[in-house]
C-alpha cells in the first residue's frame, strides 16, 4: 500500500532530510586514505545524535552500523569495520539516514578516496547523472517506469550495468514503504506517480555486468565480476508544484 503524505507531513519530513544530508556531507568530507569505515560510522552516529536524531540504519533488521560503507566492487550494505581501511584510489559508497520526530531521511553518495582513475571517476559522474535523470522523471502524471527508464538510459549509454535486485523505495515513517522504485524499466508503465508520494531514488550502477553476489555475512552485496560500483540516492517528495528534494541542506546542492 502506497502511503501518500499531506503537504504538512512532507514539510515535517524536511528536518529528517536535512539532517541526513548533513551527515552524508560531513562524513564524506572525512573520506581519505588511512581512515577506517568504522571511524566514518562513528562520526555519522555522533552527528545524528548531537542534533537529537536517531540513526535510521542502526539495528534496522539487525544491521550494526549507522552507515552502509561499500568500497570499490561492493555495491551496497557494507558493514563498517575497523579492519576496512581506505586506500588511495578507492571509491566508497556511503549510505546513511536519520530519524527525526518519527520521519526517516535516506541518502547516499559515492566518494573518491584521494586521486582515482579516470575510469572510476567517469563511473561516479555517470551514476550521479543517473540519479538526477531519475529525479527529473519523478513528477505527477508520469509512472514508475519513467524513473527507471531515465536511469537505465543514461547508464547503458556508457555500457554500464544497472543493478536489478536492489532498488529504490517509498519512505516515510518506515524506512522502506511501497512502492519499489527500480532503476530500469519501460516508459509509461507501472504505478502512476501522484502528489504526496515520497520516494528514495537510488541508482546502483556497475562498471561491468549488472549481476551481483551476496556475501556470507548476509548483508554485503558485490558485483559478480569484481568491477567497481557506484551508488547515489536522495529522498524526494512529488507535489503538484513539482519535485521537492528532502535530503538537502540550504546552500548545498550536493553533499560535497
C-alpha positions as CSV (number, residue, x, y, z in Angstrom):
1,X,0.0,0.0,0.0
2,X,1.4,3.4,-1.0
3,X,1.1,5.9,1.8
4,X,0.8,9.4,0.3
5,X,1.8,12.2,2.5
6,X,0.0,15.5,3.1
7,X,1.7,18.8,2.5
8,X,2.1,19.2,6.2
9,X,3.7,15.7,6.5
10,X,6.1,16.5,3.6
11,X,7.1,19.7,5.5
12,X,7.7,17.6,8.6
13,X,10.0,15.2,6.7
14,X,12.3,18.1,5.8
15,X,14.1,18.0,9.1
16,X,15.0,14.3,8.8
17,X,16.1,15.0,5.3
18,X,18.2,18.0,6.2
19,X,20.0,16.0,9.0
20,X,20.5,13.0,6.7
21,X,22.1,15.3,4.1
22,X,24.3,17.0,6.7
23,X,25.6,13.6,8.0
24,X,26.4,12.5,4.5
25,X,28.2,15.7,3.6
26,X,30.2,15.8,6.8
27,X,31.1,12.2,6.8
28,X,32.0,12.4,3.1
29,X,34.5,15.2,4.0
30,X,36.3,12.8,6.3
31,X,37.0,10.3,3.4
32,X,40.7,10.0,2.8
33,X,43.4,7.3,2.7
34,X,44.1,5.7,6.1
35,X,40.6,6.2,7.5
36,X,38.6,3.1,8.5
37,X,35.0,2.7,7.7
38,X,34.2,2.3,11.4
39,X,35.6,5.7,12.0
40,X,33.2,7.1,9.4
41,X,30.4,5.2,11.0
42,X,31.2,6.6,14.5
43,X,31.3,10.1,13.1
44,X,27.9,9.7,11.5
45,X,26.3,8.4,14.6
46,X,27.8,11.3,16.7
47,X,26.4,13.9,14.2
48,X,23.0,12.4,14.2
49,X,22.7,12.1,17.9
50,X,24.1,15.6,18.5
51,X,21.1,17.0,16.8
52,X,18.6,14.8,18.6
53,X,18.1,12.4,15.7
54,X,18.2,8.6,15.7
55,X,20.4,6.7,13.2
56,X,17.9,5.1,10.8
57,X,20.1,2.2,9.9
58,X,21.4,1.1,13.3
59,X,19.6,-2.0,14.3
60,X,17.4,-2.0,11.2
61,X,16.9,-5.7,10.5
62,X,19.8,-6.3,12.8
63,X,22.2,-4.1,10.8
64,X,25.0,-3.0,13.2
65,X,26.1,0.4,11.7
66,X,24.8,3.9,11.3
67,X,26.1,3.9,7.7
68,X,26.5,1.3,4.9
69,X,30.1,1.6,3.7
70,X,30.7,-0.1,0.4
71,X,34.2,0.0,-1.2
72,X,35.1,-0.5,-4.9
73,X,33.3,-3.6,-6.1
74,X,31.0,-3.6,-3.1
75,X,27.5,-2.3,-4.2
76,X,25.5,-1.9,-1.0
77,X,25.2,-2.8,2.7
78,X,28.8,-2.9,3.6
79,X,29.2,-3.2,7.4
80,X,31.6,-0.6,8.8
81,X,34.7,-2.2,10.3
82,X,37.9,-1.1,11.9
83,X,39.6,-3.6,9.6
84,X,38.5,-1.9,6.4
85,X,40.9,1.0,5.8
86,X,40.5,3.2,2.8
87,X,43.4,3.4,0.3
88,X,44.4,5.9,-2.3
89,X,42.4,5.2,-5.5
90,X,39.4,3.5,-3.8
91,X,35.9,4.7,-4.1
92,X,33.4,4.4,-1.2
93,X,29.6,4.5,-1.3
94,X,28.2,5.9,1.9
95,X,24.5,5.3,2.6
96,X,23.0,6.8,5.7
97,X,19.9,8.3,7.2
98,X,18.3,9.8,10.2
99,X,15.0,9.6,12.0
100,X,13.6,12.9,13.4
101,X,10.2,13.1,15.0
102,X,9.4,9.7,13.6
103,X,10.2,10.6,10.0
104,X,13.0,9.0,8.0
105,X,15.5,10.5,5.7
106,X,17.7,8.3,3.5
107,X,20.5,9.3,1.1
108,X,23.8,8.0,-0.4
109,X,26.8,9.3,-2.3
110,X,29.9,7.7,-3.7
111,X,33.2,9.4,-2.9
112,X,36.7,9.3,-4.3
113,X,39.5,8.3,-1.9
114,X,42.3,10.6,-2.9
115,X,43.1,10.5,-6.6
116,X,41.1,7.9,-8.5
117,X,41.4,6.5,-12.1
118,X,39.6,8.3,-14.9
119,X,37.6,5.1,-15.3
120,X,36.3,5.2,-11.8
121,X,35.6,9.0,-12.0
122,X,33.5,8.5,-15.1
123,X,31.5,5.8,-13.3
124,X,30.8,8.3,-10.4
125,X,29.9,11.1,-12.8
126,X,27.6,8.9,-14.8
127,X,25.9,7.4,-11.7
128,X,25.2,10.9,-10.3
129,X,23.7,11.8,-13.7
130,X,21.6,8.7,-13.5
131,X,20.2,9.9,-10.2
132,X,19.4,13.4,-11.4
133,X,17.7,11.9,-14.5
134,X,15.6,9.7,-12.3
135,X,14.7,12.7,-10.1
136,X,13.7,14.7,-13.2
137,X,11.3,11.9,-14.2
138,X,9.6,11.8,-10.8
139,X,6.6,14.1,-11.4
140,X,2.9,14.0,-11.3
141,X,1.4,12.1,-14.3
142,X,4.5,10.0,-15.0
143,X,4.8,6.4,-14.0
144,X,7.4,4.4,-12.1
145,X,8.7,3.0,-15.3
146,X,9.7,6.5,-16.4
147,X,12.0,6.8,-13.5
148,X,13.7,3.5,-14.1
149,X,13.9,4.2,-17.9
150,X,15.6,7.5,-17.3
151,X,18.2,5.9,-15.1
152,X,18.8,3.0,-17.3
153,X,19.1,5.1,-20.5
154,X,21.9,7.2,-19.0
155,X,23.8,4.2,-17.6
156,X,23.5,1.8,-20.6
157,X,24.6,4.6,-23.0
158,X,28.0,4.3,-21.2
159,X,28.0,0.5,-21.3
160,X,27.4,0.2,-17.6
161,X,25.3,-2.4,-15.8
162,X,22.2,-1.4,-13.8
163,X,21.6,-3.5,-10.7
164,X,18.3,-5.3,-10.8
165,X,17.9,-7.0,-7.4
166,X,18.3,-3.8,-5.2
167,X,16.0,-0.8,-5.9
168,X,14.7,2.5,-4.5
169,X,11.6,2.6,-2.4
170,X,8.9,4.6,-0.8
171,X,9.8,6.2,2.5
172,X,8.0,7.9,5.4
173,X,7.7,6.8,9.0
174,X,9.2,3.5,7.8
175,X,12.5,3.2,6.0
176,X,11.0,1.0,3.3
177,X,7.5,1.6,2.1
178,X,5.7,0.8,-1.1
179,X,6.4,1.2,-3.9
180,X,9.6,-0.3,-5.0
181,X,11.5,2.0,-7.4
182,X,13.6,0.1,-9.9
183,X,16.5,1.7,-11.8
184,X,15.4,0.1,-15.0
185,X,12.1,-0.1,-16.8
186,X,9.9,1.0,-19.8
187,X,8.4,4.4,-20.2
188,X,4.8,4.9,-19.4
189,X,4.5,1.7,-17.4
190,X,4.0,0.9,-13.7
191,X,2.3,2.8,-10.9
192,X,1.1,6.3,-11.7
193,X,3.1,9.0,-9.8
194,X,0.8,11.2,-7.7
195,X,1.2,14.1,-5.4
196,X,2.1,13.1,-1.9
197,X,4.3,10.1,-2.9
198,X,7.7,10.3,-1.2
199,X,10.4,8.1,-2.7
200,X,14.1,7.3,-2.2
201,X,15.5,7.2,-5.7
202,X,18.9,5.4,-5.7
203,X,20.7,4.2,-8.8
204,X,23.3,1.5,-8.2
205,X,25.4,1.3,-11.4
206,X,28.2,-1.2,-12.1
207,X,31.3,-0.6,-14.3
208,X,30.7,-4.1,-15.8
209,X,27.9,-6.6,-15.5
210,X,24.7,-5.8,-13.7
211,X,25.0,-9.2,-11.9
212,X,25.5,-9.3,-8.2
213,X,26.6,-11.7,-5.5
214,X,25.5,-11.9,-1.9
215,X,28.4,-12.2,0.6
216,X,28.5,-14.7,3.5
217,X,27.6,-12.1,6.2
218,X,24.1,-11.8,4.7
219,X,24.5,-8.0,4.2
220,X,27.2,-7.1,1.8
221,X,26.4,-7.3,-1.9
222,X,29.2,-7.2,-4.5
223,X,29.5,-7.1,-8.3
224,X,29.7,-10.6,-9.8
225,X,32.7,-9.7,-11.9
226,X,34.6,-7.7,-9.2
227,X,34.5,-4.4,-11.1
228,X,33.6,-1.2,-9.2
229,X,30.1,0.0,-8.5
230,X,28.7,3.4,-7.5
231,X,25.5,4.4,-5.6
232,X,23.8,7.8,-5.3
233,X,20.5,8.5,-3.6
234,X,18.1,11.2,-2.5
235,X,14.7,11.2,-0.7
236,X,12.2,13.3,-2.7
237,X,8.6,14.3,-2.5
238,X,6.3,14.5,-5.5
239,X,4.0,17.5,-5.3
240,X,1.6,19.3,-7.6
241,X,4.1,22.1,-7.8
242,X,7.0,19.9,-8.7
243,X,9.6,17.7,-7.1
244,X,10.9,18.6,-3.6
245,X,14.3,17.2,-2.6
246,X,14.1,16.4,1.1
247,X,17.6,15.2,1.7
248,X,19.3,18.6,1.1
249,X,20.7,21.4,3.1
250,X,20.2,25.1,2.3
251,X,23.2,26.3,0.3
252,X,24.3,22.7,-0.6
253,X,23.1,21.3,-3.9
254,X,25.2,18.2,-3.4
255,X,26.9,16.7,-0.2
256,X,30.4,17.6,-1.2
